[in-house]
Amino acid sequence: MEFTTNKHLFNYEQYNRMVANMTVKAKTGDADAEMDIDDVKKIMDSFYNYVNTVDQTETRIHIAYARLEGPELRDAIMLYDTSRRRAHECVIASVRALNRYAHFYDAERIFLGNDKDRYEVADFCLQVTVEMFQKGQER
């Protein structure tokens, strides 16, 4: 998977602010904040899963072209495309939810793009994956 735009779409600082604010509320015994933290974990996982799905489907498509023909090839490609499309629809909903959580927890938008632009949503997922990996390496 590679970037399709040069836009910076992941507001890492505001992501940290949102998580910190959630954590403060959760530590005071706010059960809703605890559940929200779990939801954000799932949302972030959806971004990593999307990148993984794109990478896997690209590999599988290349292998399918090498091994299959005719209807078998067509069916395999359709299956991979469906998997990718479903993952993409999931992350579109996830970026919207993430920004709602940010607003609720006194942070600015985390996804800085247009959620109707499929390329920006895809690039955001890749940026999240790369930046979180890089930040983890810095610790």
Buried (B, 14 or more C-beta within 10 A) or exposed (E): BEEEBEBEBBBBEBBEBBBEBBBEBBEEEEEEBBEBBEBBEEBBEBBBBBBBBBEBBEEBBEEBEEEBEEEEBEEBBEEBEEBBEEBBEBBBEBBEBBBEBBEBBEBBBBBBBEBEBBEBBBBBBBBBBEBBEEEEEEE
